[in-house]
Amino acid sequence: MRKESFWQQQAKRWPLILFLPLLFLLLFFFYPLGNIFRLSLTVEALGTLVVRPSFRHVIWFTLWQAVVSTGLTLLLGLPAAYLFARYEFRGKTVLRALTTIPFVMPTVVVAAAFRALLGANGPLNRLLMAGLQLEVPPIQLEQTLTIILLAHVFYNVTVVIRLVGGFWGNLNPRLVEAAQTLGASPRRAFWEITLPLIRPSLISAALLIFLFTFTSFGVVLILGGPSFSTIETEIYRQYITFLRPDVAGALSLLQILFTFGLMSLYAKWQQKTAVSLDFRPQESSLRQARTVREKLAIGSMVAGLLLFLLTPLLALVWQSLVDREGQFTLAYYQALPTLRRDSIVFIPPLLALRNSLGYALLTVFVAGVLGLLTATLLIRPSRWRNWLDPIFMLPLGASAVTLGFGYVVTFRWLRTSPLLVLIAHVLVAFPFVVRTLLPVLQGIKPSLRETAAVLGASPTRVWREVDLPIVGRALLVASVFAFTVSMGEFGATSFIVRPNSGYLTIPIAIERFLGQPGALNYGQALAMSTILMLVTAVGFIGIERFRYADIGEF
């Protein structure tokens, strides 16, 4: 009788492995979304969206600001992508890492950084007022469209550098050289050779940036103020301010349909454009700048990138350490452990940081277990595998605001419990964990597991002594991902945590301090933002340091 293979021996155990991740998704993803559909599908709610011009304005603004944000990001990102794809220069590795840091920053930190840099009392206005002898700040961008667009470009330019620059760097440079040998100018060679080749990665990057800016919440809410409203911020205002859950549900339904439609378009585009090209290692395409013109161009681009990407973050740190008169002070940090009588939150800001750390550590554990079970399931041969993979990735396409709204209308009995915050953080971090672990687990040779099983090792021992040592570094990276995502989570938590809650997180505390007048409130918000920025930056450095051979999908 033929002996069963390792996978055949484990086939009977699959339902047990399936149960926990699928049950989690069923209860805390599909069930809340189903409630949003039920709540929104009323004549009154849908009629309100159609009849009232203000909602048509919100939808139109959401669309066109995402288009403009995407165009500006591509405009800035393409020269940077070319720089990384074709030139070797000193400090390139460090600069590439620095360009990614803004993308991993929580939205409240980005918003606080731009307010610190471009605010009426920011260093830029102070410098101009002193140099030009002005009494009024010349730069007044707070609560304007300009500052929203700047923040969106700042946040997403690394998408162009990573996707387009990485693809561009692997193209065979001999194609362009052959065109130039035949008489084509550099400009014509770009338009007729390079651009058609990089178009798939360019459109993929544009779709991703459009999706990110279309679902922008924290940046618009904090920097735009009441004058600007996207679908995301309007969902929040309709539920929290106007107490209209039916209208908020209708907007959420519109958001869900558009987001998943865009994600489907992105996935289909990737499949259709997956053509065979003559790729080369990036090192073979790189060259040193030889002429003075090239050196000046590279120096200007590097300086421009550093100025644009680091100035807001440095301004954030600086403003947290100086008072209104520009004198050095630690007063804002010293005030974090205390609760003032007139405070707008009901716990000391430092306790909010402790809450966030607690949520983040629990998220690492729960999301790590669920992600590891899911990734282990997805690498096993099964006729269900083709539809299980996209199902587990669905939370990646749902906005955190929609998830938060779904939770508060579904789990009313958990509104006062910190458990609901933890569930939201786990669901947001869960896809990142899966996509970090899955490529490494798929790379393990099946013969290793088969050999261990033949030698008598139990399934548990095979996993412990074969899989775990190999996947250990990827698990560490996934844990850091989950930790940083949880620390910066703002959209879902803003729905769940009440103002008088003792379970306030640091992003929520930052948003509330930024929204109040007074130098101390503003200074404490900047101090908390600086701490959160440092925690996130350290987490990103850890991800880059422990990533297994640069394997992973994020």
LUMZA-772187 format. One record per atom (N, C-alpha, C): x, y, z. Coordinates in pm, whole numbers, plus 50000, padded with zeros to 5 digits. Layout:
<pts>
XYZ;...
</pts>
This chain:
<pts>
500854988050000;500005000050000;500895012650000;500565022149914;501385034249901;501215043150024;502355047450078;502325055750198;501875069950164;501035075550250;500535089150227;501655099450242;501585109950160;502565120750170;502295128950295;503245137750324;503105146550441;501835154850433;501555160450313;500365169050299;499085160750309;499105148650255;497925140050265;497645136250409;498705134250486;498515131150627;497885142750703;498175155150654;497665166950725;496315171750673;495815165450566;494575170450505;493415170550603;493355160350691;492255159750787;492335170750892;493495176850908;493665187151009;493365201150954;493185202550825;492975215750766;491805223450827;490645217050849;489535224850907;489895231451040;490725224951120;491135230751247;491985243251225;492865242751124;493705254351095;492855265451031;491895261350948;491025271050883;490155278650982;489765272051085;488695276951170;488985290751229;490135292551291;490385304851365;490495317151275;491345317351171;491405329451087;490095332551015;489425322250962;488175324650892;487075329250986;487045323651105;486055328151203;486315342551243;487575346151258;487915359951291;487435369451182;487705366051056;487255374450946;485735375050937;485085363850960;483625363450952;482995372551055;483505371951178;482915379751287;483275394451282;484535397451247;485025411051263;485335418351132;484995411951020;485125418950892;483835418050811;483425405850777;482235404350693;480945408150766;480845404550893;479635407850968;479445422950983;480485430851024;480305445451028;480005451550891;480665446650784;480375451850652;478945448650610;478475436850646;477075433450619;476115442850690;476455446850811;475615456350884;475605470050818;476765474050761;476815486750689;475895486250568;475905475050495;475005473550381;473545474550427;473225467650536;471845467950585;471425481950626;472335489050690;472025502350740;471875512550627;472665510550522;472715520750417;471645519050311;471135506750294;470185504150187;468765508150226;468605521050252;467275526650279;467035538050180;465785540050149;465425550450051;465845564150102;465665566450233;465985579650288;467475582550281;468315572750319;469765574950320;470305576850178;469905567950086;470395569049949;469835581549881;468575584949914;467985597049857;468695609649902;469165609550028;469885621150080;471165623750002;471895612949968;473125614549891;472855620349753;471725616349694;471405620849559;470875635149558;470045638549657;469335651249656;470215662849703;470975660749810;471705671949869;472975675049791;473135687449744;474335691149667;475625689849746;475555691249878;476775690649959;477455677049949;476665666449938;477265653149926;477875651049787;477215656449685;477815655749551;479135663349547;479195674349622;480445682049631;481525673849701;481155666849808;482115658549881;482675647549790;481795640849716;482235630049627;483145635549517;482755646949460;483555653049354;484905657549407;484935663649526;486205668049584;487105656049613;486535645149664;487315633149692;487995628049566;487265628149455;487825623149329;488915632249274;488625645249264;489595653749193;490825656749278;490685657349412;491895659449492;492795647149485;492185635049470;492995622949454;493715622949320;493035627949214;493665628849082;494835638649085;494615650449145;495675660549152;496825655649238;496525649449350;497575644049438;498405633649366;497735624949290;498445614549215;499345620749109;498825630649034;499635637148931;500865644148988;500695651349099;501825658249160;502855648449214;502385637349269;503315627249322;504135621049210;503495618049098;504215612648983;505205622848928;504805635448926;505665646048874;506955647148957;506845645949088;508025646649174;508765633249179;508005622449173;508615609249193;509365603849074;508955607348952;509615601748834;511095605648823;511465618448839;512915621548838;513675614148946;513065612749065;513735605349173;513865590549137;512835584949073;512895570949031;514015568848930;514165578348837;515245577548738;516605578448806;516705587148906;517965588748980;518395575549043;517465568749111;517805556249178;518005544749078;517335545548962;517395534548866;518675534648784;519255546448759;520345547248662;521675552148717;521715557348840;522955563248890;523395556749022;524695555649037;525305551449163;525995563649222;525675566649348;526275578349413;526405575649562;527235583349625;527515581449767;526255584349850;525965575449944;524815577250031;523495572849970;523545565449859;522315561449791;521445552349878;522065542749947;521305533550031;520605540950144;521315550250206;520715557950315;519575566650262;519765572750146;518735581350089;517495573250054;517675561150001;516535552649968;515735549450094;516435546550204;515725543850330;514995556350379;515625567950366;514995580450411;513735583650332;513735580250202;512545583050122;511355574450164;511615563250230;510535554350271;509955558250406;510725565150490;510265568450624;508955576250624;508755586450537;507455593450540;506265584250515;506445574050430;505335565150397;504885556850517;505805553750608;505455545550723;505035554050844;505095567250829;504695575950939;503165575750956;502665575551080;501215576951101;500715590251046;499465590451002;498925602550940;498915614351036;498685611851164;498655622951260;500045629051274;501095621151260;502455626451267;502745635151145;502335630451027;502535638250905;501785651450914;500545650950962;499755663250976;500415672751076;500855667451188;501515675851288;502815681651234;503555673851154;504825678551098;504605690251003;503605689350918;503345700350824;502805712750895;502045710851000;501605722451078;502785728751150;503715720451197;504895725951264;505765733851166;505885728951042;506745735650945;506095748150886;504815747150848;504155757850772;503165766050855;503085763350985;502185770851070;502615785351086;501705793451139;501985807851155;503205810251242;503445801351339;504585803051429;505705793151397;505655787251276;506655777351239;507975783651202;509035775651191;510375780951164;510475787951028;509725783350929;509775789550797;509215803750801;508065805350867;507475818650879;508325827750968;508905822251072;509775830251160;510975835451083;511565826751000;512735830550923;512395841550822;511275839950754;510865850050655;510465863250720;509795862550834;509395874850903;510615882550953;511605875051003;512815881751051;513635887250936;513735879750827;514565884150716;513945895450635;512595895150623;511915905250542;511265916350626;511485915750758;510925925850849;509395926850835;508745915250841;507285914750828;506645912850965;505445918050981;504705916451106;503685905151096;503305901450974;502325890850951;503015879150882;502765866750926;503385855250860;503045854950712;504045854450623;503755854450479;503175841350427;503475830250495;502955817250452;501765813550541;500595813050483;499385809550557;498665798350482;499105786250508;498595774550436;497735765450522;497575768650650;496775759950735;495325759950688;494735747850686;493365745750641;493155750650496;494135747350411;494025750350268;494245737450190;493835737750063;494045726149977;495525723749953;496305734349948;497735733149919;498435724250020;498165726250148;498855718450250;498405703850247;497145701350209;496675687550193;497435680650080;497555687549966;498265681649852;499735679349883;500365688849953;501765687049991;501945674750079;501045673050175;501135661450264;500925648450188;500005648350092;499765636250012;500995632649928;501615642649867;502835640049788;503955635049880;504125641549994;505125637650093;504925623050134;503685619250151;503345605950201;503575594950097;503355598049968;503275587549866;504405587549764;505335596949770;506365597549667;507235584949667;507365578449781;508175566249786;507545554949707;506215555249685;505565544949603;506125545449461;506295557449407;506855559049273;508325554649272;509065558749373;510485555349378;510675540349387;509895533749470;510045519249490;509535511349370;508295513949326;507705505949219;508315509249082;508275522049044;508765525748912;510285525248907;510955530449011;512415530249013;512975516249013;512355507149092;512825493349094;512665486448960;511505488648895;511245482748763;512185488748658;512325501748662;513175509048566;514635504448577;515095502448699;516485498548721;516825484848666;515815476048650;516055462548600;515925461248449;515515472148380;515395471548235;516785471348170;516855464648057;518125463747984;518445477347922;519525484147961;519845497347905;520265496947759;520565485147707;520995484247568;519875488047470;518615486947513;517505490747426;517565505647395;517785513747497;517885528147478;519175531547402;520255524547435;521535527147366;521415524047218;520695513347183;520505509947042;519705520746969;518655525947037;517845536546975;518675549146952;519525552547047;520355564447033;521425562446925;521905550046911;522865547046806;522245549046667;520935546246658;520225547846532;519775562246508;520175571346596;519905585446573;518845591646659;518225584146749;517185589746835;517805598646942;517195609946966;517645618847074;517285612647208;517935616847319;517565611547450;516085613147481;515495624547440;514075626747466;513215616947387;513565614947259;512775605647178;512945591347227;514145587747268;514385574247322;513545571747447;513395582347528;512565580747648;511105578547611;510575587147521;509145586347487;508795573747410;509695568647328;509355557547241;509885544047289;510855544147380;511415531447429;511145529647579;511675539147658;511605537447803;510185538347857;509455548847817;508115550947871;507175539347845;507105533647722;506235521947703;506625510047790;507935508647817;508375497347899;508025499048047;508145511548097;507855513648239;506375516948263;505575517848156;504175521648171;503405512448268;503585499048263;502855490648359;503135494348505;504405496148539;504725499848678;504245513948709;504255522648611;503815536448631;502315536948660;501535529448583;500085529148606;499765522148737;500505511548769;500285504848898;500545514349014;501625522049006;501925531749112;500845542349119;500375547049002;499335557348999;498035552249062;497665539749034;496455534049094;496575533049244;497735528649292;497935527649437;497875541349504;498545551249445;498545564649504;497145570449503;496415568349393;495035573149387;494195566749497;494385553649519;493635546749624;493975552349761;495265554649787;495685559949917;495125573949941;495155582449838;494685596249856;493165597049853;492525587949780;491055587449779;490515584049918;491235575349989;490805571150123;491545578750234;492145590050201;492865597850301;491895603050407;492255601150533;491375605350643;492075615050737;493145610450802;493805618750902;494355631650847;494965631050727;495545643050667;494475653450638;493355649050578;492275658450544;491575663550670;491355654750766;490645658750888;491435669050967;492745667150981;493545675851065;494015688250990;494495686350867;495035697750792;493975705550717;492905698850674;491875705650597;490875713050681;490615708150802;489625714650886;488215712750831;487265720950875;485875719550831;485635723950688;486595730850627;486385736150492;486475725350385;487185714450413;487385703950314;486915690750372;486195683250290;485665670650337;485695660350224;486305648850251;486275637550159;485215627650210;485015617050134;484045606950176;484415601550314;485715599350336;486165593850465;485805603250581;486175615850568;485905625250678;484405627850693;483665627150582;482215629350590;481515617750662;482015605550643;481475594150720;481625596850869;482815601550905;483095604551046;482175615651098;482035626251022;481225637551069;479745634251074;479255626550977;477835623050977;477475614451097;478405605751139;478095597151253;478375604051387;479545610251399;479955616051527;479275629351554;479235638151454;478725651751474;477225652851451;476735647251339;475325649151301;474435637451341;475025626951398;474255615451447;473355609551339;473915607851219;473185602051107;473875589151062;473705578151135;474365565751096;473895560350962;472645563250922;472165558450793;472905565250676;473105578450687;473845585650583;475315581550583;475885580050704;477255575250713;477395561350651;476365552950670;476375539650610;476305540150459;475495549350404;475405550650258;476735555250200;477385564650267;478705569150222;479735557750233;479645549850339;480565538550356;480355528250246;479095526050209;478805516650100;479435521549970;479295534349943;479925540149824;481435538549830;482005540849947;483445539449965;483895525149941;483155515549996;483505501349982;483485497249835;482395500849766;482255496849626;483375502749540;483695515349563;484735521649483;486105515849516;486385513749644;487705508749685;487955494749632;486975485749649;487165472149601;487185471649449;486435480449385;486485481249239;487865485549191;488455495249260;489785499949223;490835489249249;490685481949359;491635471149387;491525460049283;490315456949239;490135446849135;490785451449006;490615464348973;491245469948854;492755469048863;493295471848981;494735471049002;495245456748984;494505446849040;494925432949028;494855428148882;493775431948810;493645427848670;494715434448584;495025447048615;496045453948538;497405447148554;497705443048678;498975436148702;499055422948623;497925415648618;497915403048546;498085405148396;497385415148341;497425417548196;498775422948151;499445430048238;500725436348199;501925428048241;501685416248292;502805407548332;503385400848207;504265408048137;504875403048014;506345399948041;506905391747956;508305387947969;509195398847911;510105403947992;511025414347948;512455409747973;513365416247904;514785413047918;515355420848036;515145415348157;515605422148277;517095419648300;517715429248365;519115428248404;519235431948551;520255426848621;520475431448759;520675446548761;520175452948865;520255467448871;521705472348865;522635464748922;524015469148925;524585470948784;524085463048688;524615464148552;524125476648479;523055483048533;522495494948468;522985507848531;523675506748645;524075518848718;525385524448663;525495537548669;526745543948628;527015556148715;528245560048721;528645571848796;528435584448711;528135595348776;528025608148705;529425612448659;529535615948532;530845619348476;530985634248449;529995640148389;530095654348352;529665663248469;530075675748462;529685685448564;528165687048567;527565686848448;526105688348440;525395677048512;525875664648492;525265653248560;525435654348711;526625658248754;526875659348898;525995670048961;525815681348892;524955691848944;523495687248949;523065679948846;521685675048843;521425665248956;522365655948976;522205646049084;522235652949220;523175662149238;523245669349365;521975677249393;521415683449290;520175691149307;519005682149345;518905670549278;517805661349309;517935655549450;519145651849489;519355646449623;519025657049728;519505669249706;519235680049801;517735683149807;517085683149690;515635685749687;514845675149760;515205662349739;514525651549810;514705652649961;515945654750003;516205655950147;515445667750207;515435678950134;514735690750184;513245688250198;512645682050096;511205679850098;510785669350199;511585658650211;511175647250294;511565648850440;512665655750468;513145656450606;512755669450677;512555680250600;512265693050664;511025692650753;509895686950708;508735686450798;508995678650926;509715667450915;509975659251034;510935666251129;511955672851075;512885680351159;512195692351224;511285698651149;510525709851206;509655705251321;509115693151309;508295687451417;509115686051544;510305680451532;511165678751650;511555692351707;511935701551619;512365714851665;511235722151738;510055722151681;508935729351742;508505723351874;508785710451894;508445704252022;509435707952132;510555714352091;511605717752187;511785732752208;510935741052145;511025755452163;509655761052198;509655772252270;508405778752305;508015788952199;506995796852228;506495806652131;507535817252095;508445819852188;509495829852163;510735823852099;510695810852073;511835804352010;512905800052107;512605799952238;513585795852339;513465780852365;514625774452386;514645760152413;513885757052542;513055746452538;512295742452655;511935727652646;511845721452763;511355707652772;509985707252839;509355718952846;508085719952918;507005711152857;506975709952726;505935701952662;506095687252694;507325682552701;507565668552737;507325666352887;507705676052967;507505674753113;506035674753150;505185680653065;503755681153095;503025668353055;503685659352983;503005647352935;502525638053047;503255636553157;502775627153261;501635632653347;501315645453334;500325651553424;499005653953353;497935653953430;496595656753379;496155670253435;496075680353347;495645693553390;494145693753412;493695702853494;492265703853523;491465707853400;492065715853312;491365720353192;491715711853069;492265699853093;492705691452981;491495686852899;491705685352767;490645680852679;490545665652674;491475658652736;491395644152748;491295640652896;490845628552923;490555624753061;491665616253123;492765614953054;493925607953108;495165615953072;496255614553146;497515621253109;497975616452971;498565625252890;499035621152757;499995609352761;500825608752865;501775597652873;501055584252891;499885584552957;499095572452972;498525567952837;498215577652750;497765574152616;498875566852541;500125571152561;501265564252500;501375550052555;501175548652686;501225535252746;500115526352690;498915532152672;497815524552612;498185519752472;498765528752393;499145525052256;500185513952255;501155514752347;502155504052355;501515490752392;500555491152485;499845478952524;499065472952408;498315481552337;497585476852220;498545470952116;499665477652094;500605473351991;501195459552024;501565457452151;502135444452191;501105433352178;499865436052217;498815426052201;498515423552054;498565434051973;498345432451830;499415423651768;500665425451811;501765417151762;501465402451788;501005399351908;500735385451944;499555379651866;498415386651870;497205381251807;497335380951655;497785392151595;497945392451449;499035382651405;500075380951489;501135371451455;500625357151450;499825353351549;499265339751552;498325337551434;497405346951414;496445345651303;497175345851168;498155354851153;498885355751027;499695343350998;500315337751102;501115325651083;500225313751046;499075312551111;498135301851075;497655303450931;497355315850894;496855318350758;497915315450653;499135320350675;500215318050579;500535303250568;500505296050680;500745281650678;499675274550598;498435279050612;497335273150537;497475275750387;497875287950351;497895291850210;499005285050130;500035279850196;501095273050121;500775258350099;499685253450154;499345239350140;498515237050014;498815226449940;498035223449819;496565221249854;495695228449787;494265227349813;493495233549697;492335227849667;491485233649563;490855246649607;490935249749740;490365262149793;491375273649794;492605270649760;493655280549779;493455293149694;492955291549572;492815302849481;491835313349531;490825309249608;489905319249659;490155322749806;490905314349876;491235317650015;492205329450023;493195329749934;494185340449937;493545354249924;492715356949820;492095370249813;491135373249927;490485362949981;489575365350094;490345370550214;491495364650242;492275369250357;492875383150335;492985387350209;493545400550180;492485411550171;491205408050181;490145418050169;490265429450270;490665426850396;490795438150489;491785448750442;492735445050356;493695454850306;493025465150217;491895461350155;491205470550066;490135478750134;489775475350255;488755482950328;489415493950408;488865505850402;489455516950478;489215514850627;490155519850706;490035518650852;488815526050903;488455537150839;487275544650879;486015536250862;485915529250750;484765520550726;484705509350829;485865503550861;485905493150963;485455498451098;485975510151136;485595515951264;484115518751272;483545524151164;482115526751161;481325513751171;481775503451099;481095490551107;481115484751246;482195486851317;482295481651454;481335488551549;481245501751542;480415508851640;478935506351617;478525503251491;477115500251468;476805485451487;477835477151496;477625462751510;477825457951653;478885462851717;479235457951851;479005468951955;477775473551966;477465484252061;477765480052204;477635467452233;477875462552369;479355462452405;480225464552303;481665465152329;482215479252321;481325489452305;481795503152285;482685508152398;482405504052520;483195508852635;484355499452668;484585489352584;485635479552611;486855482052524;488055481052581;489265482352498;489425470752400;488645460052418;488755448452331;488435452152186;487485461352165;487105465152030;488245472651960;488985480652035;490145487551978;491185477251934;491445467352019;492415456951986;491995449251862;490705445951851;490225438451734;490445446551607;490155459551613;490365468151496;491835468651457;492715470051554;494155470551525;494645457451465;494155446251517;494555433151465;494105431551321;492885435751291;492375434151155;493135442851057;493535454751097;494305463451009;495705457750986;496325452051090;497695446951079;497765433051017;496695425451026;496665411450984;497155409250840;496685416750738;497175414250601;498675416650585;499225426450657;500655429150649;501455417250701;500965411150807;501655399450864;501635387950764;500465385550704;500335374350610;501255376350490;501235388350431;502035390550311;503525391050339;503905393350464;505315392950501;505795378550518;504955370050576;505335356250605;505195347050484;504185349650401;503845340150294;504995337650196;505685347950143;506775344950048;507885336450107;508185338450235;509255330650298;508815316150317;507575314150363;507075300550380;506995293250246;506615300550141;506545294350009;507935290449957;508955297050007;510315294149962;510955282250030;510315276750133;510865264950201;510675252550113;511725245250090;511625233350005;510725222850069;509725217849995;508835207550050;509575195050093;510715192250030;511455180150064;511935180250209;512175192150264;512605192850403;511515187750497;510275192150470;509155187550554;508895172650531;508945168450404;508705154350372;509725145350441;510985149550438;512045141450499;511835140350650;511515151650714;511275151350858;510095142350893;509025142750810;507855134450835;508185119650818;508965116350714;509355102450690;510185097050806;511005105850865;511845101650978;511065100751109;509755103251101;508915101051219;508535113451297;508905125151249;508555137551321;507065140251310;506475144251420;505055147851420;504875161051346;503645164251303;503415177051234;503855189051317;503605188451447;504005199551533;505515200951537;506195189551544;507655189951549;508235194451414;507605190451304;508055194951172;507985210151164;506865215551209;506715230051205;507735236851296;507945231251417;508825237451514;510285236651473;510705225651415;512125223451388;512525225751242;511565227051151;511895229651011;511435243550970;510125246150985;509585258950938;510035270751024;509895269451155;510115280851244;511535286551236;512595278051236;513935284151224;514135292051094;513495287550986;513645294450858;512825307250856;511615306650911;510705317950902;510865327751018;511825324951106;511965333151228;512195347851200;513095351151106;513385365251077;512165372051014;511475364750924;510275370450864;509205372850970;509135364051068;508175365851177;508515378151260;509805380651276;510235392651348;509845405251270;510055405051137;509655416351053;508145418351059;507385407451051;505925408351058;505475414151192;506175410551300;505835415851432;506075430851438;507185435351380;507465449751378;506425457051294;506025451051181;504965456751099;503695458551183;503285447951251;502065448451331;502195458951441;503365459951502;503575469551610;503445483851559;504115487151449;504075500851398;502695504451342;502035494951277;500675497551227;499735500651342;499845492851448;498975495051565;499275508451632;500555511751647;500915524351713;500345536451640;500295535751507;499835547351431;498395546851386;497655536251420;496285534751371;495395545951424;494715552751331;493915564351367;492465563451319;492255558551196;490935558951136;489885551251213;490125538251236;489135529951306;489025534051454;490175537051515;490165540451657;489405553451684;489415562851589;488705575551610;487215573451624;486675562551568;485265559351586;485005552451720;485935543951758;485675534851870;485915541452005;487015548852019;487385554552149;486565567052176;485895567652288;485105579252325;485985589752394;485555602552390;486375613252450;486675611152598;485725605352672;485925603452815;486485589652849;487015582852748;487525569352771;488895569652834;489155560052918;490475558552976;491405550452888;490905546252771;491685537852680;492125545652557;492265558652571;492685567352462;494065563052411;494255563552278;495555560352220;496275573352184;497555572452159;498335584552134;497955591652004;497615584751892;497165592351774;495895600351801;494955594651876;493715601851908;494025613851997;494915611952094;495295623052182;495965634152103;496825630652007;497485640751925;496455648951847;495495642251784;494475649151706;493665658651791;493335654551913;492515663051999;493305674952054;494575673052083;495395684352130;495645694252015;495825688951891;496025697951778;494795706451749;493635701151783;492395708251754;492005718451858;492825720451962;492495729852068;493465741652067;492975753552106;493875765252113;494795764252234;495825772352233;496745772752346;498105766952311;499145773752356;500505769552325;500845756052388;500345753652512;500675741152579;500015729252509;498745730752468;498075719952395;498825716652266;499205727052192;499905725052066;501285718852090;501995723552193;503315718252223;503265703652265;502245700052345;502115686052385;501795677152266;500975682252174;500685674452053;501965671851973;502815682051961;504065680251888;505015670851962;505035671652094;505895662652172;505445648152155;504135645752163;503635632152142;503895627451999;503755636451901;504015632851761;505475629251741;506375636451807;507805633451796;508105619651852;507525616551966;507735603252027;507205592351934;506005594451879;505425584451789;506245583151662;506785594351612;507625594051493;508885585751518;509515587751634;510725580451666;510455565451679;509335561951744;508975547851758;508765541451621;508055548551533;507785543251399;509065542051317;509945552151326;511205551851252;512085540251298;512155538051429;512935526751481;512345513551431;511005512651428;510355500651377;510705498151231;510705508951150;511045507351008;512495502950991;513385508751069;514795504651062;514925489851098;514135485351196;514145471251232;513645462351119;512605467051047;512095459350934;513175457850827;513845468850794;514885468350692;516075459950738;516345460050868;517505452950920;517275437750922;516055433450956;515815419250976;515085412650860;514745420350755;514065414250642;514905402950585;514255391750554;514975379850507;515285381350357;516545384650326;517015385550187;516135394750104;515585405150166;514725414850097;513455408450042;513025397250103;511825390350059;510635395950135;509535397650066;508315402850126;507595411750028;506335414350053;505525421749959;505315436050003;505915440550113;505775454350160;507165460050185;
</pts>
